[in-house]
Amino acid sequence: MPGAHLRSLAADGRLVVIGLQDGLDARLNLAEIVFKRVSVHGTTLRTRSKEQKAAFVAEVQEHVWPMIGSGAVRLVIDRAVPLAEAAEGHPLMEAAAATPARFCW
C-alpha cells in the first residue's frame, strides 16, 4: 500500500502515516522518496493525551474539512457496506491493495 501512496505524491510531497492499520512492515521504494524529495512522517493518536487528540480534531476541522467541502481534496470510496454487513465487508478491507478507504453505514 505505501507504494501507491508514494506514487500519488507530487515532488516535495509529504506522506503522513497515522497508526498501523496495515501492520508493522511496509516495503518502500527509496528511489521514489529521494528523487521526489518526499518527506515521511509517522505518528499515532493512541498514546496522545485527550487534549492533544482534541487539538488534532480541531486542526482537521479547520484545515482539512474545508478542502474536502470545496473539492480541493477528494475522498476515494471504493464501496459502502451497511453496518449490518460489516463482517462480510471486512475481508474487502483486508484485501485492499490500492483502495484507500471503505466505509460502513
C-alpha positions in Angstrom: 0.0 0.0 0.0 2.7 2.6 0.7 3.9 2.3 -2.9 0.6 3.5 -4.2 0.6 6.5 -1.8 4.2 7.4 -2.8 3.4 7.3 -6.5 0.4 9.7 -5.9 2.6 12.3 -4.2 3.9 15.4 -6.1 7.5 16.4 -5.8 8.3 17.7 -2.3 5.1 16.0 -1.0 4.5 14.6 2.4 3.4 11.0 3.3 1.8 11.0 6.7 1.3 7.6 8.4 -1.1 7.7 11.4 -1.3 4.4 13.2 -0.5 0.9 12.0 -3.7 -0.4 10.4 -1.7 -2.0 7.6 0.6 -3.8 10.0 4.2 -3.2 11.2 6.1 -3.8 8.0 6.0 -2.0 4.7 8.2 -2.0 1.5 9.1 1.4 0.3 10.9 2.3 -2.9 13.6 4.7 -1.5 14.3 6.0 -5.0 10.7 7.4 -5.1 11.3 9.1 -1.8 14.7 10.5 -2.7 14.0 11.6 -6.3 10.7 13.3 -5.4 12.2 14.8 -2.3 9.3 13.3 -0.3 9.2 13.5 3.5 7.6 10.7 5.5 6.1 11.5 8.9 4.7 8.9 11.3 2.6 9.2 14.4 -0.1 7.5 16.4 -3.0 9.0 18.3 -3.3 6.1 20.8 -0.5 7.4 23.0 -1.7 11.1 22.9 -3.5 12.9 25.7 -7.1 13.9 25.4 -6.0 17.5 25.0 -3.7 16.5 22.1 -6.4 14.5 20.4 -8.9 17.4 20.8 -6.3 19.8 19.2 -5.8 17.3 16.3 -9.6 17.1 15.7 -9.8 20.9 15.8 -7.0 21.2 13.2 -8.7 18.7 10.9 -12.0 20.6 11.2 -10.3 23.9 10.4 -7.9 22.8 7.7 -9.0 19.5 6.1 -12.8 19.5 6.1 -12.9 22.8 4.1 -10.7 21.4 1.4 -13.0 18.3 1.2 -16.0 20.6 1.1 -14.6 22.7 -1.7 -13.5 19.7 -3.7 -9.8 20.6 -3.5 -9.3 17.2 -1.8 -11.4 14.3 -2.9 -12.2 11.2 -0.8 -11.9 8.0 -2.8 -14.5 5.5 -1.6 -14.4 2.1 -3.2 -17.8 1.0 -1.8 -20.1 1.5 1.1 -21.2 -1.5 3.2 -24.2 -1.4 5.5 -23.2 -1.8 9.1 -25.3 -4.9 9.4 -23.0 -6.5 6.7 -19.7 -5.2 8.2 -18.5 -8.7 8.9 -18.8 -9.7 5.3 -17.2 -6.4 4.2 -14.1 -6.8 6.4 -12.3 -9.2 4.0 -12.6 -6.5 1.4 -10.7 -4.1 3.6 -8.0 -6.7 4.4 -7.5 -7.4 0.7 -7.3 -3.7 -0.3 -4.1 -3.4 -2.3 -4.6 0.1 -3.6 -8.0 1.3 -2.5 -7.7 3.9 0.3 -11.0 3.5 2.2 -14.2 1.7 2.7 -17.0 2.9 5.0 -19.7 1.2 6.9 -23.0 3.0 7.4 
